[in-house]
Amino acid sequence: MDLQKLEDQVDQLITQIEQLSLENSSLRQQSDELQQERAQLMRKTETARTRVEAIISRLRSMDQG
């Protein structure tokens, strides 16, 4: 194996590592954003659940009253 071929392979590996590093960073950011969105949706769901339960409770008390 000649030296030029080895240098080319090393260059290719460096390029691939750089690309994978960028992709990894992008995926980590995307994951963080999705986790934040999930937390927000869970809070909204809990708020909606609380409101629905309150409405049901009021309807029941109106029915009994």
Secondary structure, 3 states (H helix, E strand, C coil): CCHHHHHHHHHHHHHHHHHHHHHHHHHHHHHHHHHHHHHHHHHHHHHHHHHHHHHHHHHHHHHHC
